[in-house]
Amino acid sequence: MVSPARSAVASANRIVVKVGSSSLTTAAGGLDPTRLDALVDAVSARVSSGSQVVLVSSGAIAAGLAPLGISRRPRDLATQQAAASVGQLTLAHAYANSFGRYSLTVGQVLLTADDVVRRAHYRNAQRTFSRLLALGAVPVVNENDTVATEEIRFGDNDRLAALVAHLVGADALFLLSDVDALYSGDPRQPGATRIAEVASASDVDGVRAGSVGASGLGTGGMASKLAAARLASAAGIPVLLAGASDAAQALSTADCGTAFAAGGSRLTARRFWLGYAADATGRLHLDAGAVAAVMGRRRSLLAAGITDVDGDFEAGDVVELLDPSGAVVARGVAGFDATELPSLIGRSSQHLPEDQRREVVHADDLVPLAR
């Protein structure tokens, strides 16, 4: 019997497909035309079936290594950016030619973290994607590695794919890599078992996921993919994590890999941005009563429930809310500057000056996070 999650991803109308560097390049660097064409074959078949597809593709840095005569992924930022500059052209040209075999037009979309963190950029990106899809193009997305700095060092196109999936209103997210599914541990080690279905976040609590791809060309690793899958599913988007070599099967019947069920209702664009995309500039530590009010009863956060404040933020900035154990349980928009709060925390509203008897984080500006 097909699970609801697999049925959802197989029948999704608008999808985001993410593929990693190691699935598109050779061990020595440079694009592997056979692998890239196989991916495009699978994506084009999905498009011909009536779906709209956004492709999030890593590989710019790796694709630039061979043309520059570099034998392995460089460690210094300047050389990484140089490789990305050369590789981005190579990658875009390869996709344009390969999709051209099916008379499909591709549009390159380069994003940095700012484009999904800053609200105005986020809305501009939404409009661009919407128009590209309406015109029948296949948007090919990559992080703008040529100008990115920290993002290059920690590379997280998996998270970018999850953010893009919500940004474009996708019905499903496909994460394709050099591993065929999620395992309880390193699949190269004895005792690791394949996980076929993830119905809730607790199903993967004990999973030990590695942080670097086996080829050394990518930067995300399984830990990054698992985090992205949990992020998307928590926001109401079902996910299929599968091997890039199984792309045709994944994008048709979806009877491979690991399926993640949508764990919550679809958030509005603003609430998703607030909960998962915006930069948090501070932290509010809550007592158990405040956590219960915020998480269980969806109440506003009052000063009485705060035990400590970290960070330098102003009213209107996004802050994280932590439970007594230090775990982040929610995010929200602060109603006070950080400098105002120390004299207010732990005090009930009736004992505060009248002009300060307001919510520290209003319920309308607060997003509980899946735990």
C-alpha positions as CSV (number, residue, x, y, z in Angstrom):
1,M,0.0,0.0,0.0
2,V,1.3,3.4,-1.0
3,S,1.7,5.8,2.0
4,P,-0.1,9.1,2.0
5,A,3.3,10.9,1.8
6,R,4.4,9.0,-1.3
7,S,1.1,9.5,-2.9
8,A,1.3,13.3,-2.2
9,V,4.8,13.7,-3.7
10,A,4.0,11.5,-6.7
11,S,0.9,13.6,-7.6
12,A,2.2,17.0,-6.7
13,N,1.5,19.7,-9.3
14,R,4.3,22.1,-8.3
15,I,7.6,20.6,-7.1
16,V,11.1,21.6,-6.1
17,V,13.9,19.2,-6.9
18,K,17.3,19.6,-5.3
19,V,20.4,17.8,-6.5
20,G,23.9,17.9,-5.0
21,S,27.3,18.5,-6.5
22,S,28.5,14.9,-6.0
23,S,25.5,13.7,-8.2
24,L,26.5,15.9,-11.1
25,T,30.3,15.9,-11.2
26,T,33.2,13.5,-11.4
27,A,35.5,12.8,-8.5
28,A,38.2,14.8,-10.3
29,G,36.0,17.8,-10.7
30,G,34.0,18.9,-13.8
31,L,30.5,18.1,-14.8
32,D,29.5,14.5,-15.8
33,P,27.3,15.0,-18.9
34,T,25.8,11.5,-18.5
35,R,24.6,12.2,-14.9
36,L,23.3,15.6,-15.8
37,D,21.4,14.4,-18.8
38,A,19.8,11.6,-16.7
39,L,18.6,14.1,-14.2
40,V,17.2,16.4,-16.9
41,D,15.5,13.3,-18.5
42,A,13.7,12.7,-15.2
43,V,12.8,16.3,-14.6
44,S,11.5,16.8,-18.2
45,A,9.3,13.7,-18.0
46,R,7.8,15.2,-14.8
47,V,7.2,18.5,-16.7
48,S,5.6,16.6,-19.6
49,S,3.2,15.0,-17.2
50,G,1.9,18.4,-16.2
51,S,3.9,19.4,-13.2
52,Q,5.8,22.7,-12.7
53,V,9.4,22.1,-11.6
54,V,11.9,24.3,-9.9
55,L,15.4,22.7,-9.9
56,V,17.8,23.7,-7.1
57,S,21.2,22.6,-8.3
58,S,24.6,22.6,-6.5
59,G,27.7,22.1,-8.5
60,A,29.0,25.5,-9.6
61,I,32.3,25.3,-7.6
62,A,32.8,21.7,-8.5
63,A,32.1,22.4,-12.2
64,G,34.7,25.2,-12.2
65,L,37.6,23.1,-10.8
66,A,38.6,21.2,-14.0
67,P,38.5,24.3,-16.3
68,L,40.8,26.1,-13.9
69,G,43.1,23.2,-13.6
70,I,42.4,22.7,-9.9
71,S,42.5,19.1,-8.7
72,R,40.5,19.3,-5.5
73,R,38.0,21.6,-3.9
74,P,39.9,24.6,-2.6
75,R,39.8,25.7,1.0
76,D,40.4,29.4,0.6
77,L,37.4,31.6,-0.1
78,A,38.9,33.6,-3.1
79,T,39.6,30.4,-5.1
80,Q,36.2,29.0,-4.2
81,Q,34.6,32.2,-5.6
82,A,36.8,32.1,-8.7
83,A,35.7,28.4,-9.3
84,A,32.1,29.4,-8.8
85,S,32.4,32.2,-11.3
86,V,33.7,29.8,-14.0
87,G,31.5,26.9,-13.0
88,Q,28.3,28.8,-12.9
89,L,28.5,29.5,-16.6
90,T,29.5,25.9,-17.3
91,L,26.6,24.6,-15.3
92,A,24.0,27.0,-16.8
93,H,25.2,26.2,-20.3
94,A,25.0,22.5,-19.7
95,Y,21.4,22.7,-18.3
96,A,20.3,24.9,-21.2
97,N,21.6,22.4,-23.7
98,S,20.3,19.4,-21.9
99,F,16.7,20.8,-21.4
100,G,16.8,22.0,-25.0
101,R,16.6,18.4,-26.1
102,Y,13.0,18.6,-24.8
103,S,12.4,22.2,-26.1
104,L,12.3,23.4,-22.5
105,T,13.6,26.8,-21.6
106,V,15.6,27.3,-18.4
107,G,16.0,30.4,-16.3
108,Q,18.9,30.9,-14.0
109,V,18.1,32.2,-10.5
110,L,21.0,32.9,-8.2
111,L,20.2,33.6,-4.6
112,T,22.1,34.5,-1.5
113,A,20.9,34.1,2.1
114,D,19.7,37.8,2.1
115,D,17.2,36.9,-0.7
116,V,15.3,34.6,1.6
117,V,16.0,36.4,4.9
118,R,15.0,39.9,3.9
119,R,11.3,40.3,3.5
120,A,11.4,42.6,0.4
121,H,13.9,40.3,-1.4
122,Y,11.7,37.3,-0.5
123,R,8.7,38.9,-2.1
124,N,10.7,39.9,-5.2
125,A,11.9,36.3,-5.6
126,Q,8.3,35.0,-5.3
127,R,7.2,37.2,-8.2
128,T,10.2,36.1,-10.3
129,F,9.5,32.4,-9.8
130,S,5.8,32.8,-10.4
131,R,6.4,34.5,-13.7
132,L,9.0,32.0,-14.9
133,L,6.7,29.1,-14.1
134,A,3.7,30.8,-15.7
135,L,5.8,31.2,-18.9
136,G,6.6,27.5,-18.9
137,A,10.3,27.8,-18.0
138,V,12.2,25.6,-15.6
139,P,13.9,27.8,-13.0
140,V,17.4,26.5,-12.1
141,V,18.4,27.8,-8.7
142,N,21.8,27.9,-7.1
143,E,23.3,29.9,-4.2
144,N,25.2,32.8,-5.6
145,D,28.6,31.4,-4.5
146,T,30.6,34.1,-6.4
147,V,29.5,36.7,-3.9
148,A,28.5,34.6,-0.9
149,T,31.0,34.3,1.9
150,E,29.9,32.3,5.0
151,E,27.4,30.4,2.8
152,I,30.3,29.0,0.7
153,R,32.1,27.7,3.8
154,F,29.1,26.0,5.2
155,G,27.2,25.3,2.0
156,D,23.6,24.6,2.6
157,N,21.7,24.3,-0.7
158,D,19.5,21.7,1.0
159,R,18.1,24.4,3.4
160,L,17.9,26.8,0.4
161,A,15.7,24.2,-1.4
162,A,13.4,23.9,1.6
163,L,13.0,27.7,1.7
164,V,12.5,27.9,-2.0
165,A,9.8,25.1,-1.8
166,H,7.8,27.3,0.5
167,L,8.6,30.5,-1.3
168,V,7.1,29.1,-4.6
169,G,4.2,27.3,-2.9
170,A,5.5,23.9,-3.9
171,D,3.3,20.8,-3.2
172,A,6.4,18.6,-2.6
173,L,10.2,18.7,-2.2
174,F,12.6,16.1,-3.7
175,L,16.1,15.9,-2.2
176,L,18.4,13.9,-4.5
177,S,21.9,12.9,-3.4
178,D,24.5,10.1,-3.7
179,V,22.7,8.2,-0.9
180,D,19.6,6.2,-1.8
181,A,17.6,6.9,1.4
182,L,17.9,8.0,5.0
183,Y,19.5,5.4,7.3
184,S,19.7,5.1,11.0
185,G,23.5,5.6,10.8
186,D,26.3,5.6,8.2
187,P,25.0,3.2,5.5
188,R,28.6,2.0,5.0
189,Q,28.7,0.7,8.5
190,P,27.1,-2.6,9.6
191,G,23.9,-2.3,11.5
192,A,22.6,0.8,9.8
193,T,19.0,0.3,8.7
194,R,17.1,2.1,5.9
195,I,14.2,4.3,7.1
196,A,11.4,4.1,4.5
197,E,8.8,6.4,6.1
198,V,9.0,9.4,8.5
199,A,5.6,10.1,9.8
200,S,6.7,12.6,12.5
201,A,9.8,14.3,13.8
202,S,10.2,11.7,16.6
203,D,10.8,9.0,14.0
204,V,14.3,10.4,13.3
205,D,15.3,11.5,16.8
206,G,17.9,8.8,17.0
207,V,19.3,9.1,13.5
208,R,23.1,9.8,13.3
209,A,23.6,11.7,10.1
210,G,27.0,12.6,8.7
211,S,27.9,16.2,7.8
212,V,30.0,15.7,4.6
213,G,29.2,13.9,1.4
214,A,31.2,10.8,0.6
215,S,32.8,12.3,-2.6
216,G,34.2,15.4,-0.8
217,L,32.8,17.6,-3.6
218,G,29.6,18.6,-1.8
219,T,29.3,20.4,1.5
220,G,25.9,19.5,2.9
221,G,26.0,15.8,3.8
222,M,23.0,13.8,5.1
223,A,22.7,16.0,8.2
224,S,21.9,19.0,6.0
225,K,19.4,17.0,4.0
226,L,17.7,15.7,7.1
227,A,17.4,19.2,8.6
228,A,16.0,20.5,5.3
229,A,13.4,17.6,5.1
230,R,12.3,18.3,8.7
231,L,12.1,22.0,8.0
232,A,9.9,21.5,4.9
233,S,7.7,18.8,6.4
234,A,7.1,20.9,9.6
235,A,5.8,23.7,7.3
236,G,3.4,21.4,5.5
237,I,5.4,20.2,2.6
238,P,5.9,16.4,2.0
239,V,9.4,15.4,1.1
240,L,11.1,12.5,-0.7
241,L,14.8,11.9,0.0
242,A,16.3,9.6,-2.6
243,G,19.4,8.9,-4.7
244,A,20.0,11.0,-7.8
245,S,20.6,7.7,-9.7
246,D,16.9,6.9,-8.9
247,A,15.7,10.3,-10.2
248,A,13.4,8.8,-12.8
249,Q,11.7,6.5,-10.3
250,A,11.6,9.2,-7.6
251,L,10.0,11.7,-9.9
252,S,7.4,9.3,-11.3
253,T,6.1,6.7,-8.9
254,A,8.1,7.9,-5.8
255,D,8.4,4.3,-4.6
256,C,12.1,4.7,-3.5
257,G,14.0,6.6,-0.9
258,T,12.6,7.9,2.3
259,A,9.2,9.8,2.4
260,F,8.6,12.5,5.0
261,A,4.9,13.2,5.7
262,A,3.8,16.8,5.9
263,G,3.9,17.4,9.7
264,G,1.7,20.5,9.9
265,S,-0.6,22.8,8.1
266,R,0.9,25.0,5.4
267,L,2.1,28.3,7.0
268,T,1.5,31.6,5.3
269,A,4.5,33.1,3.6
270,R,4.9,35.6,6.4
271,R,4.8,33.0,9.2
272,F,7.2,30.7,7.3
273,W,9.6,33.6,6.8
274,L,9.3,34.5,10.5
275,G,9.8,30.9,11.7
276,Y,12.4,29.6,9.4
277,A,14.0,32.2,7.1
278,A,14.5,35.5,8.9
279,D,17.7,36.1,10.9
280,A,17.2,36.0,14.7
281,T,19.2,38.7,16.5
282,G,18.4,37.8,20.1
283,R,17.1,35.1,22.5
284,L,14.5,35.1,25.2
285,H,14.7,32.4,27.8
286,L,11.3,31.3,29.1
287,D,10.1,29.5,32.2
288,A,8.0,26.3,31.9
289,G,4.7,28.2,32.3
290,A,5.5,30.6,29.5
291,V,6.5,27.7,27.2
292,A,3.2,26.0,27.9
293,A,1.3,29.2,27.1
294,V,3.2,29.8,23.9
295,M,3.3,26.3,22.6
296,G,0.2,24.7,24.0
297,R,-2.3,27.6,24.1
298,R,-0.8,29.9,21.4
299,R,-0.7,32.8,23.8
300,S,1.4,35.9,23.6
301,L,4.6,36.0,25.5
302,L,4.5,38.4,28.6
303,A,7.4,39.7,30.6
304,A,6.4,37.5,33.6
305,G,7.4,34.3,31.7
306,I,10.9,35.5,30.7
307,T,13.9,34.5,32.8
308,D,16.8,35.9,30.8
309,V,17.6,37.9,27.6
310,D,20.5,37.5,25.1
311,G,21.5,39.6,22.2
312,D,21.4,43.1,20.9
313,F,18.1,43.7,19.2
314,E,15.4,46.3,18.8
315,A,11.6,46.2,18.8
316,G,10.6,44.7,15.5
317,D,13.5,42.3,15.2
318,V,13.1,38.6,15.1
319,V,14.1,36.7,18.3
320,E,14.2,33.0,19.3
321,L,12.3,31.7,22.4
322,L,14.0,29.1,24.4
323,D,12.6,26.6,27.0
324,P,14.3,26.0,30.4
325,S,16.6,23.3,28.8
326,G,17.9,25.8,26.2
327,A,16.0,24.3,23.2
328,V,14.5,26.8,20.7
329,V,10.8,26.3,20.8
330,A,9.5,29.3,18.9
331,R,10.4,32.5,17.1
332,G,8.7,35.9,17.1
333,V,8.9,39.6,16.6
334,A,10.2,41.4,19.7
335,G,7.9,44.2,21.1
336,F,10.8,45.8,23.1
337,D,14.4,46.7,22.7
338,A,16.9,44.3,24.4
339,T,17.9,47.2,26.6
340,E,14.4,47.6,27.9
341,L,13.8,44.1,29.0
342,P,16.1,43.4,31.9
343,S,14.0,45.6,34.2
344,L,10.8,43.9,33.1
345,I,11.5,40.2,33.1
346,G,9.7,38.1,35.6
347,R,7.2,40.8,36.5
348,S,3.5,40.5,36.0
349,S,1.8,43.2,33.8
350,Q,0.0,44.7,36.7
351,H,3.3,45.6,38.4
352,L,4.7,47.3,35.3
353,P,4.4,51.0,34.2
354,E,1.3,51.5,32.1
355,D,3.2,52.2,29.0
356,Q,5.0,48.9,29.3
357,R,2.0,46.7,29.9
358,R,2.1,45.0,26.5
359,E,3.2,41.7,25.1
360,V,6.9,41.1,24.7
361,V,6.0,39.0,21.6
362,H,2.4,39.1,20.4
363,A,0.7,35.9,19.5
364,D,0.1,37.1,15.9
365,D,3.9,37.6,15.5
366,L,4.9,34.3,17.1
367,V,5.6,31.0,15.4
368,P,6.0,27.8,17.5
369,L,8.5,25.4,16.0
370,A,8.0,21.7,15.6
371,R,9.9,19.7,18.2
